[in-house]
Amino acid sequence: MDDDKPMTEQAMETITTAVEATKDAAVTAVKKVKKAAKKVAKKVAPKKAKKASKKKAKKAAKKSSKKAAKKSVKKTAKKAAKKKKKAKR
């Protein structure tokens, strides 16, 4: 350390240097973590998307089959009612 500068100034410089070094290290660490997270997300996302799309397709198929069943029941009920009315006449 310099003998010309007061102790407080020397201490401040050392602290400032340490803080800057720590900040740089933190920034690089964050960048590395983000990069790694992106890689993992790329690998995991397609699998999850496939599963989700399969589930959605299954749900949609169930819904449509239920709706179709309900419609057919209604139609047959209407047809039966019409036949009864015609038979009465």
ChimeraX commands (.cxc) that place a marker at each C-alpha (Angstrom):
marker #1 position 0.00,0.00,0.00 radius 0.5
marker #1 position 1.06,3.56,-0.63 radius 0.5
marker #1 position 2.37,5.54,2.30 radius 0.5
marker #1 position 1.43,8.81,0.59 radius 0.5
marker #1 position -2.34,8.15,0.71 radius 0.5
marker #1 position -4.28,8.18,3.96 radius 0.5
marker #1 position -5.43,4.82,5.36 radius 0.5
marker #1 position -9.13,5.50,4.72 radius 0.5
marker #1 position -8.52,6.23,1.05 radius 0.5
marker #1 position -6.45,3.07,0.66 radius 0.5
marker #1 position -9.15,1.04,2.39 radius 0.5
marker #1 position -11.83,2.55,0.13 radius 0.5
marker #1 position -9.83,1.68,-2.97 radius 0.5
marker #1 position -9.38,-1.90,-1.84 radius 0.5
marker #1 position -13.07,-2.24,-1.03 radius 0.5
marker #1 position -14.05,-0.69,-4.37 radius 0.5
marker #1 position -11.77,-3.08,-6.25 radius 0.5
marker #1 position -13.19,-6.05,-4.35 radius 0.5
marker #1 position -16.76,-4.92,-5.03 radius 0.5
marker #1 position -16.08,-4.52,-8.74 radius 0.5
marker #1 position -14.46,-7.95,-8.93 radius 0.5
marker #1 position -17.39,-9.52,-7.09 radius 0.5
marker #1 position -19.86,-7.74,-9.36 radius 0.5
marker #1 position -18.07,-8.99,-12.48 radius 0.5
marker #1 position -18.00,-12.52,-11.10 radius 0.5
marker #1 position -21.71,-12.35,-10.28 radius 0.5
marker #1 position -22.58,-11.08,-13.76 radius 0.5
marker #1 position -20.61,-13.86,-15.46 radius 0.5
marker #1 position -22.19,-16.44,-13.15 radius 0.5
marker #1 position -25.68,-15.18,-13.99 radius 0.5
marker #1 position -24.89,-15.33,-17.71 radius 0.5
marker #1 position -23.67,-18.92,-17.39 radius 0.5
marker #1 position -26.74,-19.94,-15.41 radius 0.5
marker #1 position -29.06,-18.34,-17.97 radius 0.5
marker #1 position -27.28,-20.13,-20.80 radius 0.5
marker #1 position -27.53,-23.48,-18.99 radius 0.5
marker #1 position -31.20,-22.87,-18.20 radius 0.5
marker #1 position -31.93,-22.18,-21.87 radius 0.5
marker #1 position -30.24,-25.44,-22.86 radius 0.5
marker #1 position -32.27,-27.40,-20.34 radius 0.5
marker #1 position -35.47,-25.65,-21.39 radius 0.5
marker #1 position -34.84,-26.57,-25.02 radius 0.5
marker #1 position -34.44,-30.22,-24.09 radius 0.5
marker #1 position -37.39,-30.38,-21.69 radius 0.5
marker #1 position -39.92,-28.15,-23.46 radius 0.5
marker #1 position -40.62,-30.36,-26.50 radius 0.5
marker #1 position -41.39,-33.37,-24.29 radius 0.5
marker #1 position -43.77,-31.37,-22.12 radius 0.5
marker #1 position -45.40,-29.86,-25.21 radius 0.5
marker #1 position -45.97,-33.31,-26.67 radius 0.5
marker #1 position -47.53,-34.54,-23.44 radius 0.5
marker #1 position -49.72,-31.46,-23.19 radius 0.5
marker #1 position -50.88,-31.77,-26.79 radius 0.5
marker #1 position -51.71,-35.45,-26.24 radius 0.5
marker #1 position -53.74,-34.57,-23.15 radius 0.5
marker #1 position -55.56,-31.80,-25.00 radius 0.5
marker #1 position -56.31,-34.13,-27.89 radius 0.5
marker #1 position -57.69,-36.74,-25.50 radius 0.5
marker #1 position -59.86,-34.18,-23.73 radius 0.5
marker #1 position -61.14,-32.82,-27.03 radius 0.5
marker #1 position -61.95,-36.33,-28.23 radius 0.5
marker #1 position -63.82,-37.08,-25.02 radius 0.5
marker #1 position -65.79,-33.84,-25.26 radius 0.5
marker #1 position -66.70,-34.36,-28.89 radius 0.5
marker #1 position -67.75,-37.97,-28.29 radius 0.5
marker #1 position -69.92,-36.88,-25.35 radius 0.5
marker #1 position -71.52,-34.14,-27.43 radius 0.5
marker #1 position -72.13,-36.53,-30.29 radius 0.5
marker #1 position -73.73,-39.03,-27.93 radius 0.5
marker #1 position -76.00,-36.36,-26.44 radius 0.5
marker #1 position -77.02,-35.15,-29.89 radius 0.5
marker #1 position -77.82,-38.63,-31.11 radius 0.5
marker #1 position -79.92,-39.30,-28.00 radius 0.5
marker #1 position -81.85,-36.09,-28.55 radius 0.5
marker #1 position -82.38,-36.89,-32.23 radius 0.5
marker #1 position -83.65,-40.37,-31.53 radius 0.5
marker #1 position -85.97,-39.00,-28.84 radius 0.5
marker #1 position -87.37,-36.43,-31.28 radius 0.5
marker #1 position -87.82,-39.05,-33.99 radius 0.5
marker #1 position -89.61,-41.33,-31.58 radius 0.5
marker #1 position -91.91,-38.49,-30.49 radius 0.5
marker #1 position -92.71,-37.69,-34.13 radius 0.5
marker #1 position -93.49,-41.33,-34.87 radius 0.5
marker #1 position -95.87,-41.48,-31.88 radius 0.5
marker #1 position -97.67,-38.33,-33.08 radius 0.5
marker #1 position -98.03,-39.75,-36.61 radius 0.5
marker #1 position -99.27,-43.07,-35.23 radius 0.5
marker #1 position -101.99,-41.27,-33.20 radius 0.5
marker #1 position -103.29,-39.49,-36.31 radius 0.5
marker link #1:1,2 radius 0.2
marker link #1:2,3 radius 0.2
marker link #1:3,4 radius 0.2
marker link #1:4,5 radius 0.2
marker link #1:5,6 radius 0.2
marker link #1:6,7 radius 0.2
marker link #1:7,8 radius 0.2
marker link #1:8,9 radius 0.2
marker link #1:9,10 radius 0.2
marker link #1:10,11 radius 0.2
marker link #1:11,12 radius 0.2
marker link #1:12,13 radius 0.2
marker link #1:13,14 radius 0.2
marker link #1:14,15 radius 0.2
marker link #1:15,16 radius 0.2
marker link #1:16,17 radius 0.2
marker link #1:17,18 radius 0.2
marker link #1:18,19 radius 0.2
marker link #1:19,20 radius 0.2
marker link #1:20,21 radius 0.2
marker link #1:21,22 radius 0.2
marker link #1:22,23 radius 0.2
marker link #1:23,24 radius 0.2
marker link #1:24,25 radius 0.2
marker link #1:25,26 radius 0.2
marker link #1:26,27 radius 0.2
marker link #1:27,28 radius 0.2
marker link #1:28,29 radius 0.2
marker link #1:29,30 radius 0.2
marker link #1:30,31 radius 0.2
marker link #1:31,32 radius 0.2
marker link #1:32,33 radius 0.2
marker link #1:33,34 radius 0.2
marker link #1:34,35 radius 0.2
marker link #1:35,36 radius 0.2
marker link #1:36,37 radius 0.2
marker link #1:37,38 radius 0.2
marker link #1:38,39 radius 0.2
marker link #1:39,40 radius 0.2
marker link #1:40,41 radius 0.2
marker link #1:41,42 radius 0.2
marker link #1:42,43 radius 0.2
marker link #1:43,44 radius 0.2
marker link #1:44,45 radius 0.2
marker link #1:45,46 radius 0.2
marker link #1:46,47 radius 0.2
marker link #1:47,48 radius 0.2
marker link #1:48,49 radius 0.2
marker link #1:49,50 radius 0.2
marker link #1:50,51 radius 0.2
marker link #1:51,52 radius 0.2
marker link #1:52,53 radius 0.2
marker link #1:53,54 radius 0.2
marker link #1:54,55 radius 0.2
marker link #1:55,56 radius 0.2
marker link #1:56,57 radius 0.2
marker link #1:57,58 radius 0.2
marker link #1:58,59 radius 0.2
marker link #1:59,60 radius 0.2
marker link #1:60,61 radius 0.2
marker link #1:61,62 radius 0.2
marker link #1:62,63 radius 0.2
marker link #1:63,64 radius 0.2
marker link #1:64,65 radius 0.2
marker link #1:65,66 radius 0.2
marker link #1:66,67 radius 0.2
marker link #1:67,68 radius 0.2
marker link #1:68,69 radius 0.2
marker link #1:69,70 radius 0.2
marker link #1:70,71 radius 0.2
marker link #1:71,72 radius 0.2
marker link #1:72,73 radius 0.2
marker link #1:73,74 radius 0.2
marker link #1:74,75 radius 0.2
marker link #1:75,76 radius 0.2
marker link #1:76,77 radius 0.2
marker link #1:77,78 radius 0.2
marker link #1:78,79 radius 0.2
marker link #1:79,80 radius 0.2
marker link #1:80,81 radius 0.2
marker link #1:81,82 radius 0.2
marker link #1:82,83 radius 0.2
marker link #1:83,84 radius 0.2
marker link #1:84,85 radius 0.2
marker link #1:85,86 radius 0.2
marker link #1:86,87 radius 0.2
marker link #1:87,88 radius 0.2
marker link #1:88,89 radius 0.2
view
